[in-house]
Amino acid sequence: DDLIFLFCVHPVASGNWAGFLYLCAGAHALPGHTLFLRPRAFVPQMKIYFFKFPLGASLGGAEFHSLQLAEYFQRQGHEVQLFSSDRRLFRLFEQRRLPRRRLFVGYEPTSKPALLLWPLTYFLAKRKFLKILAAVPNGSVFLFQSLTEKLILTGPALKHGVKIFWLEHKIPGRWLWQNPLKFWYLKLSRLVQLVTVSNFAKQEFIKLGVPAKNIQIIYP
């Protein structure tokens, strides 16, 4: 059976699990239904790739959350790698000796100047993203954190057999509500699982137009 991996925020039945994240696996599970935890020994090793290409570098909860996720997955025996233009997130991965690759793919379309450059960004980013995609095995997991890869890489990656999660560490602001590319974001959001950090944030994305069944909550 095909495995459907979803993020879970509840501990296992014993109540002694200290982690904040677990990968669940279920066969033919429906969004919104409860999935049973599959013993770790039966969860196959995966390749998990983090993507982040923000308009400006930052260092805060989102970056440390990404680092925690990467370290957690690595401890579970999965392979992780970062692709990013964010020098601060890159430095965090470098300090922990986690696999990383610095990559420039243009400017995230979340400001007026960046939107004007979107055609160039699209051309540049798509070429580089497709090269990455050609080298990853089917069944890999992509974690997208910025708008660029969500809009450009989601479709091709799904066709390649990649499992995709969008990590949304902040609520949608003007950068998304008034973005002319919002329609594209909402269309693609129906094809993936969006992961956010609070019920308030979940409600804000529902107001934006993201289906509730496509939103998972992970508390940092």
C-alpha positions as CSV (number, residue, x, y, z in Angstrom):
1,D,0.0,0.0,0.0
2,D,1.1,3.6,-0.6
3,L,2.1,5.4,2.5
4,I,0.6,8.7,3.3
5,F,2.9,10.6,5.7
6,L,1.3,13.3,7.9
7,F,2.7,15.3,10.7
8,C,1.2,14.4,14.1
9,V,1.4,16.5,17.3
10,H,0.0,14.1,19.8
11,P,2.3,11.7,21.8
12,V,2.1,8.0,21.5
13,A,-0.2,6.1,23.8
14,S,2.3,5.7,26.5
15,G,2.4,9.5,26.9
16,N,6.1,9.4,27.5
17,W,7.3,10.6,24.1
18,A,9.1,13.9,24.5
19,G,9.3,15.0,20.9
20,F,7.1,17.6,19.3
21,L,6.8,15.9,15.9
22,Y,6.2,12.4,14.6
23,L,5.7,11.0,11.2
24,C,2.6,8.9,10.8
25,A,2.0,6.4,8.1
26,G,-1.4,5.1,7.0
27,A,-2.7,3.3,4.0
28,H,-5.4,5.1,2.0
29,A,-6.0,7.5,4.8
30,L,-8.4,10.4,4.3
31,P,-7.5,14.0,5.2
32,G,-8.8,14.8,8.6
33,H,-9.0,11.2,9.8
34,T,-7.0,9.7,12.6
35,L,-3.9,7.8,11.6
36,F,-2.3,5.1,13.7
37,L,1.4,5.4,14.5
38,R,3.4,2.9,12.7
39,P,6.4,1.5,14.7
40,R,9.6,3.3,13.7
41,A,11.2,0.0,12.6
42,F,8.6,-0.1,9.8
43,V,9.0,3.5,8.6
44,P,11.4,3.4,5.6
45,Q,14.3,5.7,5.5
46,M,13.5,8.8,3.6
47,K,15.3,11.7,2.0
48,I,14.0,15.0,3.4
49,Y,14.8,18.3,1.7
50,F,14.3,21.7,3.2
51,F,13.8,24.7,0.9
52,K,13.9,28.4,1.9
53,F,14.5,31.4,-0.4
54,P,13.2,34.4,1.5
55,L,13.3,38.0,0.3
56,G,15.6,38.8,3.3
57,A,17.6,36.7,5.7
58,S,16.2,36.3,9.2
59,L,17.0,34.5,12.4
60,G,14.0,33.6,14.7
61,G,11.6,31.0,15.6
62,A,11.1,29.8,12.1
63,E,14.8,29.1,11.5
64,F,15.3,27.3,14.8
65,H,12.1,25.3,14.2
66,S,13.5,24.2,10.8
67,L,16.8,23.2,12.5
68,Q,14.9,21.2,15.2
69,L,13.0,19.4,12.5
70,A,16.2,18.5,10.5
71,E,17.9,17.2,13.7
72,Y,14.9,15.2,14.6
73,F,14.6,13.6,11.2
74,Q,18.3,12.8,11.2
75,R,18.1,11.1,14.6
76,Q,15.3,8.9,13.2
77,G,17.7,7.7,10.5
78,H,16.4,9.8,7.6
79,E,18.7,11.8,5.3
80,V,18.2,15.6,5.4
81,Q,19.5,18.4,3.2
82,L,18.9,22.2,3.0
83,F,18.7,24.2,-0.1
84,S,18.6,27.9,0.7
85,S,19.7,31.5,0.0
86,D,19.1,32.4,3.7
87,R,22.6,32.9,5.1
88,R,21.4,32.7,8.7
89,L,19.6,29.4,8.3
90,F,22.5,28.1,6.2
91,R,24.8,29.0,9.1
92,L,22.7,27.1,11.6
93,F,22.8,24.0,9.5
94,E,26.6,24.5,9.0
95,Q,27.2,24.8,12.8
96,R,25.4,21.5,13.3
97,R,27.2,19.9,10.4
98,L,23.9,19.2,8.6
99,P,24.0,18.7,4.8
100,R,23.3,22.1,3.1
101,R,23.7,23.8,-0.3
102,R,23.6,27.5,-0.8
103,L,21.5,28.4,-3.8
104,F,20.3,31.7,-5.3
105,V,17.1,31.4,-7.3
106,G,16.0,35.0,-7.5
107,Y,13.7,37.1,-5.3
108,E,10.7,35.8,-3.4
109,P,7.7,37.6,-4.8
110,T,6.5,39.2,-1.6
111,S,7.2,42.9,-2.4
112,K,6.4,45.2,-5.3
113,P,10.0,45.2,-6.7
114,A,10.3,41.5,-6.3
115,L,7.0,41.0,-8.2
116,L,8.3,43.1,-11.1
117,L,11.2,40.7,-11.2
118,W,9.0,37.6,-11.0
119,P,9.3,36.5,-14.6
120,L,13.1,36.5,-14.3
121,T,12.9,34.7,-10.9
122,Y,10.5,32.1,-12.4
123,F,12.9,31.3,-15.3
124,L,16.0,31.2,-13.1
125,A,14.4,29.2,-10.2
126,K,12.6,26.7,-12.4
127,R,15.8,25.7,-14.2
128,K,17.6,25.2,-10.9
129,F,14.7,23.4,-9.2
130,L,14.3,21.0,-12.0
131,K,17.9,20.0,-11.8
132,I,17.5,19.3,-8.1
133,L,14.3,17.3,-8.8
134,A,16.0,15.2,-11.4
135,A,18.5,14.0,-8.8
136,V,16.1,13.0,-6.0
137,P,14.4,9.6,-5.7
138,N,10.7,9.0,-5.8
139,G,9.2,9.1,-2.3
140,S,11.4,11.9,-1.1
141,V,9.9,14.6,1.1
142,F,10.1,18.3,0.3
143,L,9.5,21.0,3.0
144,F,8.8,24.4,1.4
145,Q,9.1,27.5,3.4
146,S,9.1,30.4,0.9
147,L,6.6,31.4,-1.8
148,T,9.1,30.9,-4.7
149,E,9.4,27.1,-4.4
150,K,5.8,26.7,-3.4
151,L,4.6,28.3,-6.7
152,I,7.3,26.9,-9.0
153,L,8.3,23.4,-7.7
154,T,5.1,22.0,-6.2
155,G,3.6,20.9,-9.5
156,P,6.7,19.2,-10.9
157,A,7.6,17.6,-7.6
158,L,4.2,16.0,-7.2
159,K,4.4,14.6,-10.7
160,H,7.9,13.2,-9.7
161,G,6.3,11.3,-6.7
162,V,7.6,13.7,-4.0
163,K,5.6,14.2,-0.8
164,I,5.3,17.9,-0.2
165,F,4.6,19.9,3.0
166,W,4.4,23.7,3.1
167,L,5.7,25.1,6.3
168,E,3.9,28.3,7.3
169,H,5.6,29.8,10.3
170,K,3.6,33.1,10.2
171,I,0.1,34.1,9.4
172,P,-0.7,35.5,5.9
173,G,-0.2,39.2,5.7
174,R,-0.4,41.8,3.0
175,W,2.4,40.0,1.2
176,L,-0.1,37.2,0.5
177,W,-3.5,38.7,0.8
178,Q,-2.8,41.4,-1.8
179,N,-0.4,39.4,-3.8
180,P,-1.4,39.0,-7.5
181,L,0.0,35.4,-7.3
182,K,-2.4,34.5,-4.5
183,F,-4.7,32.6,-6.8
184,W,-1.8,30.4,-7.8
185,Y,-0.9,29.8,-4.1
186,L,-4.5,28.8,-3.3
187,K,-4.8,26.5,-6.3
188,L,-1.7,24.6,-5.3
189,S,-2.6,24.5,-1.6
190,R,-5.3,22.1,-2.5
191,L,-2.7,19.5,-3.6
192,V,-0.4,19.6,-0.5
193,Q,-0.4,19.6,3.3
194,L,0.1,23.0,4.8
195,V,1.7,22.9,8.2
196,T,1.3,25.9,10.6
197,V,2.1,26.5,14.2
198,S,-1.1,27.4,15.9
199,N,-4.9,27.1,15.6
200,F,-5.1,30.9,15.2
201,A,-2.7,30.7,12.2
202,K,-4.8,27.8,10.8
203,Q,-8.0,29.9,10.9
204,E,-6.2,32.8,9.1
205,F,-5.2,30.5,6.3
206,I,-8.7,29.1,6.1
207,K,-10.0,32.7,5.8
208,L,-7.5,33.2,2.9
209,G,-9.0,30.2,1.1
210,V,-6.9,27.2,2.0
211,P,-9.1,24.1,2.6
212,A,-9.2,23.2,6.3
213,K,-8.6,19.6,5.5
214,N,-5.2,20.5,4.0
215,I,-3.9,22.2,7.1
216,Q,-2.0,20.5,9.9
217,I,-0.9,22.1,13.2
218,I,2.5,21.5,14.8
219,Y,3.2,23.4,17.9
220,P,6.9,24.4,18.1
